[in-house]
Amino acid sequence: MERRDFLQSSLALPFMPSSLRQRTFVPEEELVIERSVEGQPHAGKVLAAIQPHCDDIPIFAGGTVAKLISEGYTGYLIRITNDDHAGVGTTPGEVILNNEKDNEAVAKRLGLSKVYDLGYRNHRMDNISIVELRSRLIFLIRLLKIDTIISYDPWGHYEENPDHYVTASAVEAARWMSGGRLDYPEHFDAGLSPHTVSELYYFARGPQLVNRIVDISRHIDTKVAANRANVTQGPGGENGSRLKTRLAKEGKSLDILGSTDEEANLNYIKHIMLDIDSERLRGIPSDRELGEKYDLEWAECFYYRGPRESKLERYIEEHAR
């Protein structure tokens, strides 16, 4: 049995880190390692990071968003819900406001140009009209001329949050319908035109087919900063400083937490949430563990779909006289 076949078989499960068991990796010859590049090769392209809640993109794809923005993309953050029942606040209205502020801070730290909040109720998206959501996303794709989308995988297995799987389904439908000349023709009277999304980076919390590993080593601190902005419901609270204080009372300390409370809060995200305790806190592979598997320092994984090569055009190029 060859190594790649063994790694994808049930025989390999006892020898694999538990946090990697829920990912199925394509054969090595098909797996793409996307590394950071110099300059801005993506200048002129548009990226949309689409998330149900203000902590989804920072946790699962913050490094990749930061990488693509640094390489020339103009980016937008689209949040589907208002996060009204997720996080700190004495009333739903206060929770909404706190999350809105956090979401704006996330966009700023990732280098995204603008935020679009669609305002659906938190944890109630299985009760909305998915046709309405799809049409709003099609409008934004055409308006912003989005080339690349990062969002939840519509084929991710065992996703328990309705906001996640409804968003994923709407995004997948909208990204291909947006290129149609007969869907929502009133858009064209408003000056828009059909526009096709050419690249997709899909992430998941549960089992997922992975065909792309993105090296985020240069951008790990930006990812940490984006997560630090999620004070209301994400990891951006005082987790590190609280742990530091608790250990001090016990006469202990952890070097990875640093010396100040703010260092502890940032290092908690980097070394505990994204590494040591990733499986418990996020339910996905550690960014460091995943990177190490592919000789990288830090990495994120996705199911990626890009432009399809035309065999006809390739044939014409090779044989036309």
C-alpha positions as CSV (number, residue, x, y, z in Angstrom):
1,M,0.0,0.0,0.0
2,E,1.4,3.4,-1.0
3,R,1.7,6.1,1.7
4,R,-1.0,8.4,0.4
5,D,-3.5,5.4,0.2
6,F,-2.6,4.4,3.7
7,L,-3.1,7.9,5.0
8,Q,-6.6,8.0,3.6
9,S,-7.5,4.6,4.9
10,S,-9.1,3.5,8.2
11,L,-5.8,1.8,9.1
12,A,-4.2,5.2,9.5
13,L,-6.7,6.6,11.9
14,P,-5.0,5.4,15.1
15,F,-1.8,7.1,14.0
16,M,-3.2,10.4,12.9
17,P,-3.7,13.4,15.3
18,S,-7.3,13.3,16.3
19,S,-7.9,16.9,15.1
20,L,-6.9,15.8,11.5
21,R,-9.1,12.8,11.4
22,Q,-12.1,14.9,10.4
23,R,-10.4,16.1,7.3
24,T,-10.1,14.0,4.1
25,F,-7.1,15.2,2.1
26,V,-6.9,14.6,-1.7
27,P,-3.9,12.6,-2.9
28,E,-0.6,14.4,-2.6
29,E,-0.2,14.9,-6.3
30,E,-3.6,16.8,-6.4
31,L,-3.1,18.8,-3.2
32,V,-2.1,22.4,-3.7
33,I,0.1,24.3,-1.3
34,E,-0.6,28.0,-1.8
35,R,2.3,30.0,-0.6
36,S,2.8,33.7,0.0
37,V,4.2,35.6,-3.0
38,E,6.0,38.9,-3.3
39,G,4.3,42.0,-4.9
40,Q,0.7,42.3,-5.7
41,P,-0.2,39.7,-8.3
42,H,-3.9,40.0,-7.5
43,A,-4.1,43.7,-8.0
44,G,-7.5,44.6,-9.5
45,K,-9.3,41.5,-8.2
46,V,-12.1,41.6,-5.6
47,L,-12.5,39.3,-2.6
48,A,-15.7,38.8,-0.5
49,A,-15.3,37.2,2.9
50,I,-18.9,36.0,3.7
51,Q,-19.7,35.0,7.2
52,P,-22.9,34.3,9.2
53,H,-21.3,35.7,12.4
54,C,-18.6,38.2,13.2
55,D,-16.2,35.5,14.5
56,D,-16.3,33.0,11.6
57,I,-13.9,34.5,9.1
58,P,-11.3,35.5,11.7
59,I,-11.3,32.0,13.2
60,F,-11.4,29.8,10.0
61,A,-9.9,32.0,7.3
62,G,-8.4,35.1,8.8
63,G,-4.9,34.3,7.6
64,T,-5.9,33.6,4.1
65,V,-7.9,36.8,3.8
66,A,-4.9,38.8,5.1
67,K,-2.7,37.0,2.7
68,L,-4.9,37.7,-0.4
69,I,-5.4,41.4,0.6
70,S,-1.6,41.8,1.0
71,E,-1.2,40.4,-2.5
72,G,-3.4,43.0,-4.1
73,Y,-7.1,42.1,-3.6
74,T,-9.7,44.7,-2.7
75,G,-11.8,43.0,-0.1
76,Y,-15.3,43.3,1.5
77,L,-16.7,41.6,4.6
78,I,-20.4,40.5,4.3
79,R,-22.0,39.4,7.6
80,I,-25.3,37.7,7.2
81,T,-26.8,37.9,10.8
82,N,-26.9,40.6,13.4
83,D,-25.5,38.3,16.1
84,D,-28.4,39.4,18.4
85,H,-28.1,36.4,20.7
86,A,-24.4,35.7,20.7
87,G,-22.1,37.4,23.2
88,V,-21.8,39.9,25.9
89,G,-24.6,42.4,26.6
90,T,-27.5,42.9,29.0
91,T,-30.1,43.2,26.2
92,P,-30.3,41.9,22.6
93,G,-29.9,45.5,21.4
94,E,-26.7,45.9,23.3
95,V,-25.4,42.6,22.0
96,I,-26.2,43.6,18.4
97,L,-24.3,46.9,18.9
98,N,-21.3,45.3,20.5
99,N,-21.0,42.7,17.7
100,E,-21.4,45.4,15.1
101,K,-18.5,47.3,16.5
102,D,-16.4,44.1,16.7
103,N,-17.3,43.2,13.1
104,E,-16.1,46.6,11.9
105,A,-12.8,46.2,13.8
106,V,-12.3,42.7,12.3
107,A,-12.7,44.2,8.8
108,K,-10.2,47.0,9.6
109,R,-7.6,44.6,11.0
110,L,-7.8,42.3,8.0
111,G,-7.5,45.2,5.5
112,L,-11.0,44.9,4.1
113,S,-12.5,48.0,2.5
114,K,-16.1,47.9,3.7
115,V,-18.6,45.9,5.7
116,Y,-22.1,44.9,4.5
117,D,-24.4,43.7,7.4
118,L,-27.5,41.9,6.1
119,G,-29.2,41.7,9.5
120,Y,-30.9,38.4,9.8
121,R,-31.7,37.0,13.2
122,N,-29.0,34.9,14.9
123,H,-29.6,31.1,14.9
124,R,-32.9,31.6,13.0
125,M,-31.7,31.5,9.4
126,D,-33.4,28.2,8.8
127,N,-36.6,30.2,9.0
128,I,-35.8,32.8,6.4
129,S,-36.4,32.9,2.7
130,I,-33.2,31.5,1.2
131,V,-34.4,32.9,-2.2
132,E,-34.3,36.4,-0.7
133,L,-30.8,35.9,0.7
134,R,-29.6,34.5,-2.5
135,S,-30.9,37.4,-4.5
136,R,-29.2,39.9,-2.1
137,L,-25.9,38.1,-2.5
138,I,-26.3,38.0,-6.3
139,F,-26.8,41.8,-6.2
140,L,-23.6,42.3,-4.2
141,I,-21.6,40.0,-6.4
142,R,-22.7,42.0,-9.5
143,L,-22.3,45.3,-7.8
144,L,-18.9,44.7,-6.3
145,K,-17.7,42.5,-9.3
146,I,-16.5,39.8,-6.9
147,D,-13.9,37.4,-8.3
148,T,-13.2,35.3,-5.2
149,I,-15.3,34.2,-2.3
150,I,-14.3,32.8,1.1
151,S,-17.1,31.2,3.1
152,Y,-18.5,28.0,4.7
153,D,-18.5,24.8,2.7
154,P,-22.0,24.0,1.5
155,W,-20.9,20.3,1.4
156,G,-19.4,20.3,4.9
157,H,-20.7,17.4,6.9
158,Y,-22.4,17.4,10.3
159,E,-22.7,21.2,10.6
160,E,-25.1,21.9,13.5
161,N,-25.6,25.6,13.2
162,P,-28.4,26.6,10.8
163,D,-26.8,30.0,10.2
164,H,-23.7,28.2,8.8
165,Y,-25.4,25.8,6.4
166,V,-28.0,28.2,5.2
167,T,-25.4,30.8,4.4
168,A,-23.2,28.2,2.7
169,S,-26.1,27.0,0.5
170,A,-27.1,30.6,-0.4
171,V,-23.6,31.6,-1.3
172,E,-23.1,28.5,-3.5
173,A,-26.3,29.2,-5.4
174,A,-25.6,32.9,-5.7
175,R,-22.1,32.6,-7.0
176,W,-23.1,30.7,-10.2
177,M,-26.5,32.4,-10.7
178,S,-24.9,35.8,-10.7
179,G,-23.3,35.1,-14.1
180,G,-26.7,34.4,-15.7
181,R,-28.2,36.9,-18.2
182,L,-31.8,36.0,-17.4
183,D,-31.7,36.1,-13.6
184,Y,-32.9,39.4,-12.0
185,P,-32.8,41.4,-15.3
186,E,-33.9,44.5,-13.3
187,H,-30.3,44.6,-12.1
188,F,-29.2,45.4,-15.6
189,D,-31.5,48.3,-15.9
190,A,-29.8,49.7,-12.8
191,G,-26.4,49.5,-14.5
192,L,-25.2,46.1,-13.3
193,S,-24.2,43.2,-15.5
194,P,-23.9,39.5,-15.1
195,H,-20.7,38.6,-13.2
196,T,-19.2,35.2,-12.6
197,V,-17.2,34.3,-9.4
198,S,-14.1,32.5,-10.5
199,E,-12.6,31.3,-7.3
200,L,-14.0,29.8,-4.1
201,Y,-12.2,29.0,-0.8
202,Y,-14.6,26.9,1.4
203,F,-13.9,26.1,5.0
204,A,-15.8,23.8,7.5
205,R,-16.1,23.0,11.2
206,G,-16.6,19.3,10.7
207,P,-15.5,16.7,8.2
208,Q,-14.5,18.2,4.8
209,L,-12.7,17.3,1.6
210,V,-9.5,19.4,1.6
211,N,-7.6,20.1,-1.7
212,R,-5.7,23.3,-0.7
213,I,-3.4,24.3,2.1
214,V,-2.7,28.0,2.4
215,D,0.5,29.1,4.0
216,I,-0.4,31.9,6.5
217,S,2.9,32.0,8.3
218,R,3.6,35.7,7.3
219,H,0.1,36.7,8.4
220,I,-0.5,34.8,11.6
221,D,-0.2,38.0,13.7
222,T,-2.8,39.7,11.5
223,K,-5.1,36.7,12.1
224,V,-4.5,37.0,15.8
225,A,-5.3,40.7,15.8
226,A,-8.5,40.1,13.9
227,N,-9.6,37.5,16.5
228,R,-8.6,39.9,19.3
229,A,-11.2,42.3,17.9
230,N,-14.0,39.8,18.6
231,V,-14.4,40.8,22.2
232,T,-18.2,40.3,22.4
233,Q,-18.5,36.6,21.4
234,G,-15.2,35.5,20.1
235,P,-11.8,34.8,21.6
236,G,-10.9,38.5,21.9
237,G,-11.8,38.9,25.5
238,E,-9.6,38.6,28.5
239,N,-9.0,34.9,28.3
240,G,-5.2,35.2,28.4
241,S,-5.0,37.7,31.2
242,R,-7.5,35.6,33.2
243,L,-5.4,32.5,32.7
244,K,-2.3,34.4,33.6
245,T,-3.9,35.7,36.9
246,R,-5.2,32.2,37.8
247,L,-1.8,30.7,37.3
248,A,-0.2,33.4,39.4
249,K,-2.5,32.7,42.3
250,E,-1.4,29.0,42.1
251,G,2.2,30.1,42.0
252,K,2.6,29.1,38.3
253,S,3.3,30.8,35.0
254,L,3.4,30.0,31.3
255,D,6.1,31.6,29.2
256,I,3.9,31.6,26.1
257,L,1.6,34.1,27.7
258,G,4.2,36.8,27.9
259,S,4.6,39.4,30.7
260,T,1.7,41.8,30.3
261,D,-2.1,41.3,30.3
262,E,-2.4,42.4,26.6
263,E,0.5,40.1,25.6
264,A,-1.3,37.3,27.4
265,N,-4.6,38.0,25.6
266,L,-2.9,38.0,22.2
267,N,-0.7,34.9,23.0
268,Y,-3.7,33.0,24.3
269,I,-5.3,33.3,20.8
270,K,-2.1,32.4,19.0
271,H,-0.7,29.6,21.1
272,I,-3.8,28.1,22.7
273,M,-6.9,28.8,20.5
274,L,-5.0,28.4,17.2
275,D,-2.6,25.7,18.5
276,I,-2.6,23.8,21.8
277,D,-6.4,23.6,22.5
278,S,-7.6,24.2,18.9
279,E,-9.7,21.0,18.7
280,R,-11.7,21.8,21.8
281,L,-12.1,25.5,21.2
282,R,-12.7,25.5,17.4
283,G,-13.3,21.9,16.5
284,I,-10.8,22.0,13.6
285,P,-7.1,21.2,13.2
286,S,-4.6,23.4,14.8
287,D,-3.2,26.0,12.4
288,R,0.3,25.1,13.6
289,E,-0.3,21.4,13.5
290,L,-1.7,21.6,10.0
291,G,1.3,23.8,8.9
292,E,3.8,21.3,10.4
293,K,2.2,18.5,8.4
294,Y,3.2,20.3,5.2
295,D,6.5,21.8,6.4
296,L,4.9,25.2,7.0
297,E,4.8,27.3,10.2
298,W,1.1,28.1,10.2
299,A,-1.6,27.1,7.7
300,E,-5.3,27.0,6.9
301,C,-7.2,24.4,4.8
302,F,-10.0,24.7,2.3
303,Y,-11.9,23.0,-0.4
304,Y,-10.9,25.2,-3.3
305,R,-12.5,25.6,-6.7
306,G,-11.0,27.8,-9.4
307,P,-11.4,28.6,-13.0
308,R,-12.0,25.6,-15.2
309,E,-9.6,25.1,-18.0
310,S,-11.2,24.8,-21.5
311,K,-9.9,21.6,-23.2
312,L,-11.2,23.0,-26.4
313,E,-9.2,26.2,-26.1
314,R,-6.1,24.3,-25.1
315,Y,-6.6,22.0,-28.1
316,I,-7.0,25.0,-30.4
317,E,-3.8,26.6,-29.0
318,E,-1.9,23.4,-29.6
319,H,-3.2,22.4,-33.0
320,A,-4.6,25.4,-34.8
321,R,-2.6,26.5,-38.0
